[in-house]
Amino acid sequence: EIVLTQSPGTLSLSPGERATLSCRASQSVGSSYLAWYQQKPGQAPRLLMYGTSNRATGIPDRFSGSGSGTDFTLTISRLEPEDFAVYYCQQYGGSPPYTFGQGTKLEIK
Amino acid sequence: EVQLVESGGGLIQPGGSLRLSCAASGFTVSSNYMSWVRQAPGKGLEWVSIIYSSGNTYYADSVKGRFTISRDNSKNTLFLQMSSLRAEDTAVYFCARDAYNYCFDYWGQGTLVTVSS
């Protein structure tokens, strides 16, 4: 099983600041197979990025993704109030086919 | 417009059975990879099961032998039959679509399953 470890567990920032979220895999993950989601309380997750660096439909360009191999990053260039949420990375491949990281909570400082 | 609407959740005693449904609109279930993903209260996301467009199925070890994923092509609906339920199966269950991008682009709103005596 490919284990995804996200850091930090909680990130406290202010609106307008830059956020950098990390996702580290226990084995190499193909760049086509890494995605990021945003989840707000009481809501389903929302796809942000797929294939490491491709923004999903309707996702603003302040969100960007990068990385390869075992290290991947989600960057939010300038935080808006609506960006404070929990973020999950997810990979496809291996057994089981999908695994998620444990999440990073982005909270208002 | 793509929509996924789950139903069938509720309170069930340990050892009991429950069937979840996910009604899809705006796309064809049988032409996509469809999964169930769950989230225990206050916890992260856990993938549960997938049915591929080929009809092949796959399960997380935690539910293998107890849960069965299926679909009704005529109703464009996905199902999850859950049996021998345990307290640790308590979660919100989401159905989600993977349109061959190896990620979940559409999710339902979720249905809560509570396993408790």
Interface residues (C-beta under 8 A of the other chain):
Chain A: S32 Y33 A35 Y37 Q39 A44 P45 R46 L47 Y50 G51 A56 T57 Y88 Q90 Y92 G93 P96 P97 Y98 T99 F100 G101 Q102 G103
Chain B: S35 V37 G44 L45 E46 W47 I50 Y58 A60 D61 F94 D98 N101 Y102 C103 F104 D105 W107 G108 Q109 G110
